Amino acid sequence: MTIRVLVVDDSPHLRHSVVYALERLRDAQCTEAGDGAEALKKLQDGPFDLVLTDINMPVLDGLKLVSHLRHDPAHAKVPIIVITTESAAVDRERAMRLGASAYLVKPVQAHQVVATVTRLLEREEASPK
């Protein structure tokens, strides 16, 4: 089964690092976006199984993207991982309150990304449809 993943960050280097980490997962098909507005356009092309997003981005930041996805019935249940430099507890709490499924602080290791993605996808498979 192919897993469609949307990786959203204004840093091409970080996007490529996350995509490289996700290549460890069998059947992961990654799409990249440079900010939340571009991500919303790519989400119109069809459903994604997972979204990974930074917080601090131009045009539309990651928290607004999380909020938008949670209020859109087509994407409300998609797991969202926030990957950010914002390490304060208040930032984590805000992201989780808005609907993030997980929160990782940069610099993030490939094994952390893979473990978090695997855990969330397993949780999705186990939940009733």
Secondary structure, 3 states (H helix, E strand, C coil): CCEEEEEECCCHHHHHHHHHHHCCCCCEEEEEECCHHHHHHHHCCCCCCEEEECCCCCCCCHHHHHHHHHCCCCCCCCCEEEEECCCCHHHHHHHHHHCCCEEEECCCCHHHHHHHHHHHHHHHHHCCC
